[in-house]
Amino acid sequence: MSTAECEQQETGWGILQDLPGDPMIWVLIFSELVAFGLFLGAFVVARAIHPAVFAAGQATLDSNLAGLNTVVLVTSGWAAARATKSARANAKRASRRWLLIAMALGSLFIAIKLAEYAEEIGRGVGLETSPFFTLYFLLTGFHLLHVGLGIVILALVCRRAEVSGVETSAAFWHMVDLVWIVMFPVLYLVQ
C-alpha cells in the first residue's frame, strides 16, 4: 500500500480530502443540497398538481427584485472566490477586503429579500395564502437563513484570513449561491 493510500485510509475522508477547505464542510454542503433538492422537488410536484394556483402566485412575485438579488449574490460569490485566491497567495489584507465585500453583498441580498417579503405581506400574502406561497416562503426563508449563516461564517474567518478557513467559508458561500441560481428560475420564471 502506498503512503497516500495509507494516509487516505487513516483519515477516512477519501475524495473529500481533495476538495478545498475542511472536509466536514463538504458533508454539510452535500446534506444541505439534498435538503434544498427535496424542497425544490416538492415545489415542482405541487406545481404539477396545482398549475393554476402556482401560475397565479408566481405572477404576483417581483422577478425584477429577485433578478437583482441574483446579480448581488453571484457577485458576492465572485468576491468570496477572490478572497480565496488572495488567501492562497498569502495576501491576508486583500483576502479580508474581499470577504468584507462578500459579506456586504450578502447583507444587501438579505435587505432586498426582506423588502420583497414586506411588499408581499403588505398585499396580504402569507404562508397560508396558497400552496404556492407556503412553499415559496419556506424555500426562500430556508435559503435566507443560509445566507445569514454564511455571512456569520465569512465573518468568523475574516480576522485571520487563513487559507483553510477562507476556503471552507467560500465553499459554503458558493453552495448558497448555487442554490439561489437554481431557485430563482424555478420560483420566478419557469411556468
C-alpha positions as CSV (number, residue, x, y, z in Angstrom):
1,M,0.0,0.0,0.0
2,S,1.4,3.4,-0.9
3,T,1.9,6.3,1.6
4,A,-1.0,8.2,0.0
5,E,-3.3,5.2,0.3
6,C,-2.3,4.8,4.0
7,E,-2.9,8.4,4.7
8,Q,-6.3,8.3,3.0
9,Q,-7.2,5.2,4.9
10,E,-6.2,6.8,8.2
11,T,-8.2,10.0,7.7
12,G,-11.2,8.2,6.2
13,W,-12.1,11.2,4.1
14,G,-11.4,9.7,0.7
15,I,-12.3,12.1,-2.1
16,L,-13.4,14.8,0.4
17,Q,-9.8,15.5,1.4
18,D,-9.0,16.6,-2.1
19,L,-11.7,19.4,-2.0
20,P,-10.8,22.9,-0.8
21,G,-11.5,23.7,2.9
22,D,-12.3,21.4,5.7
23,P,-13.8,18.0,4.6
24,M,-16.6,18.4,7.1
25,I,-17.9,21.4,5.3
26,W,-18.5,19.2,2.3
27,V,-20.5,16.8,4.3
28,L,-22.6,19.8,5.4
29,I,-22.8,21.1,1.8
30,F,-23.9,17.8,0.4
31,S,-26.6,17.3,3.1
32,E,-27.9,20.9,2.5
33,L,-28.0,20.3,-1.2
34,V,-30.1,17.2,-0.6
35,A,-32.5,19.2,1.7
36,F,-32.8,22.0,-0.9
37,G,-33.3,19.4,-3.6
38,L,-36.2,17.8,-1.7
39,F,-37.8,21.2,-1.1
40,L,-37.5,22.1,-4.8
41,G,-38.8,18.7,-5.8
42,A,-41.8,19.2,-3.6
43,F,-42.3,22.6,-5.2
44,V,-42.2,21.1,-8.8
45,V,-44.6,18.3,-7.9
46,A,-47.0,20.7,-6.2
47,R,-46.9,23.0,-9.2
48,A,-47.7,20.0,-11.4
49,I,-50.7,19.2,-9.2
50,H,-51.9,22.8,-8.9
51,P,-50.7,24.6,-12.1
52,A,-53.3,27.4,-11.9
53,V,-52.6,28.2,-8.3
54,F,-48.8,28.3,-8.9
55,A,-49.1,30.4,-12.0
56,A,-51.3,32.9,-10.1
57,G,-48.9,33.1,-7.2
58,Q,-45.8,33.4,-9.4
59,A,-47.5,36.2,-11.4
60,T,-47.6,38.3,-8.2
61,L,-43.9,38.0,-7.5
62,D,-41.4,40.7,-8.3
63,S,-39.0,39.0,-10.6
64,N,-37.0,42.2,-11.1
65,L,-36.1,42.3,-7.4
66,A,-35.3,38.6,-7.5
67,G,-33.1,39.1,-10.6
68,L,-31.3,42.0,-8.9
69,N,-30.8,39.7,-5.9
70,T,-29.3,37.0,-8.2
71,V,-26.8,39.5,-9.5
72,V,-25.9,40.6,-6.0
73,L,-25.5,37.0,-4.7
74,V,-23.4,35.9,-7.7
75,T,-21.2,38.9,-7.3
76,S,-20.7,38.1,-3.7
77,G,-19.7,34.6,-4.7
78,W,-17.1,36.2,-7.0
79,A,-15.8,38.2,-4.1
80,A,-15.5,35.1,-2.0
81,A,-13.6,33.4,-4.8
82,R,-11.2,36.4,-4.9
83,A,-10.8,36.2,-1.1
84,T,-9.8,32.5,-1.5
85,K,-7.3,33.4,-4.3
86,S,-5.8,36.2,-2.1
87,A,-5.6,33.9,0.9
88,R,-3.8,31.3,-1.1
89,A,-1.3,34.0,-2.3
90,N,-0.8,34.9,1.4
91,A,-2.3,38.3,0.9
92,K,-4.4,38.4,4.1
93,R,-5.3,42.0,3.9
94,A,-6.7,41.6,0.4
95,S,-8.5,38.4,1.4
96,R,-10.1,40.3,4.3
97,R,-11.3,43.0,2.0
98,W,-12.8,40.5,-0.4
99,L,-14.5,38.7,2.5
100,L,-16.0,42.1,3.7
101,I,-17.3,42.8,0.2
102,A,-18.9,39.3,0.1
103,M,-20.5,39.9,3.5
104,A,-21.7,43.4,2.4
105,L,-23.3,41.9,-0.7
106,G,-24.8,39.1,1.3
107,S,-26.3,41.7,3.6
108,L,-27.7,43.6,0.6
109,F,-29.3,40.3,-0.6
110,I,-31.0,40.0,2.8
111,A,-32.2,43.6,2.7
112,I,-33.6,43.2,-0.8
113,K,-35.3,39.9,0.1
114,L,-36.8,41.4,3.3
115,A,-38.1,44.3,1.1
116,E,-39.7,41.8,-1.2
117,Y,-41.3,40.0,1.8
118,A,-42.6,43.3,3.1
119,E,-44.2,44.0,-0.3
120,E,-45.8,40.6,-0.4
121,I,-47.0,40.7,3.2
122,G,-48.3,44.2,2.6
123,R,-50.6,42.8,-0.1
124,G,-51.9,40.3,2.4
125,V,-49.9,37.3,1.1
126,G,-48.6,34.9,3.7
127,L,-47.7,31.2,4.4
128,E,-51.3,30.1,4.3
129,T,-52.4,32.1,1.2
130,S,-51.9,29.1,-1.1
131,P,-49.7,26.0,-1.6
132,F,-47.5,28.2,-3.8
133,F,-46.9,30.8,-1.1
134,T,-46.4,28.1,1.6
135,L,-43.6,26.5,-0.4
136,Y,-42.3,29.9,-1.7
137,F,-41.9,31.3,1.9
138,L,-40.4,28.0,3.2
139,L,-37.9,27.7,0.4
140,T,-36.8,31.4,0.3
141,G,-36.9,31.6,4.1
142,F,-34.7,28.5,4.4
143,H,-32.3,30.0,1.8
144,L,-32.3,33.4,3.6
145,L,-31.3,31.6,6.8
146,H,-28.4,30.1,5.0
147,V,-27.3,33.5,3.6
148,G,-27.3,34.8,7.2
149,L,-25.4,31.8,8.4
150,G,-22.9,32.2,5.5
151,I,-22.3,35.8,6.5
152,V,-21.5,34.7,10.0
153,I,-19.1,32.0,8.8
154,L,-17.4,34.5,6.5
155,A,-17.1,36.9,9.4
156,L,-15.6,34.3,11.7
157,V,-12.7,33.5,9.2
158,C,-12.2,37.2,8.2
159,R,-10.0,38.1,11.1
160,R,-7.3,35.5,10.5
161,A,-7.9,35.0,6.7
162,E,-6.1,31.7,6.8
163,V,-6.3,29.6,3.6
164,S,-8.2,26.7,5.1
165,G,-10.8,28.9,6.8
166,V,-11.3,31.1,3.8
167,E,-11.6,28.0,1.5
168,T,-14.1,26.4,3.9
169,S,-16.3,29.6,4.2
170,A,-16.1,30.2,0.5
171,A,-17.2,26.6,-0.2
172,F,-20.3,27.2,1.9
173,W,-21.0,30.5,0.3
174,H,-20.8,29.0,-3.1
175,M,-23.4,26.4,-2.1
176,V,-25.7,29.3,-1.1
177,D,-25.1,30.9,-4.5
178,L,-25.7,27.6,-6.4
179,V,-29.0,27.0,-4.5
180,W,-30.2,30.5,-5.4
181,I,-29.2,30.2,-9.0
182,V,-31.4,27.1,-9.2
183,M,-34.2,28.5,-7.1
184,F,-34.5,31.8,-8.9
185,P,-35.8,30.4,-12.2
186,V,-37.9,27.6,-10.6
187,L,-39.7,30.1,-8.3
188,Y,-39.8,33.2,-10.5
189,L,-39.5,32.3,-14.2
190,V,-40.4,28.7,-15.1
191,Q,-44.1,28.1,-15.6
